[in-house]
Amino acid sequence: MNSQLRLQELSQFLKTQRAKLTPESVGLPEGGRRRTPGLRREEVAQLAGVSHTWYTWLEQGRDIKVSSSVLDNVARALQLSPDERKYLFSLALETTSGVSLLKEELPEISPALRIILQELTYCPTIVSDRRCQIVGWNEAASHVFLDFEQVPPEQRNMISLLFTRKEFQRLAVNWEQFASGFLAIFRAYYGQYVEDKWYEEFLSEMKEKHPDFNRLWDQSKVSSAPEVLLEFRHAKARKMLFQLTSLQVHGGTDLRCSIYTPAPETSTRAKLKKLMQQV
């Protein structure tokens, strides 16, 4: 990510977070009618213990000197989650994970992880890398989502598929919630690997081709492991409820398992079992 785009993203992120807060939520008086939702810049500066001018420059994306201690104060003032705080630091300090960014080939799934995928018989599971490129899945995922084997490897990007494949858009009852969960993960990676130019190129392409992406991206949160309940309307199995759990795979590769567990006290598991037996 070049410096200008990094600062633009920092600016947009701070504005979005500020708009989520109200004076009441941070213990400040209402202060009269507001033209726009959220806190004013001077209120954030007051809460963070910094000057109004300095915070304004920070939010405008100016290339100014920042320190970890001051960013900590800004993070507390904006009530950022741990993942959002990490994202703020990555953008403001241009930190990097130290992982090599030159390796372009897809990471290999270990034999142990392949066995885990197979054992999760009735839990659709997708394994993706730090670019949300799908590198593995189990049989249940092929039945619930789509047959990833029929998708060319270079097109198996989860973010791209969410906006280009009708199967995904028809499947989720609340598609925006479904997509936003993955965008939250993607944004966390984006902040972590600020030196990888691939993200800059991918985001530019997605924003140009998909207006919905631009809107949802601006609204998206930052989360390395969102847990949500999703309702699917499968073409054959009809209503299915899954709890999404996202797990980081520790080791030499930056992989993530997105596990869709059939919601308890529902008929989802039975429907999925029947669906898989029909083949």
Secondary structure, DSSP 8 states (H G I E B T S, - for coil): --HHHHHHHHHHHHHHHHHH--TGGGT----S--SSSS--HHHHHHHHTS-HHHHHHHHTT------HHHHHHHHHHTT--HHHHHHHHHHHHT-B----S---S-----HHHHHHHHH-TTS-EEEE-TT-BEEEE-HHHHHHT--GGGS-GGG-BHHHHHHH-HHHHHHBTTHHHHHHHHHHHHHHHHHHBTT-HHHHHHHHHHHHH-HHHHHHHHH----SS--EEEEEEETTTEEEEEEEEEEEE-SSS-EEEEEEEE-TTSSHHHHHHHHHHT-
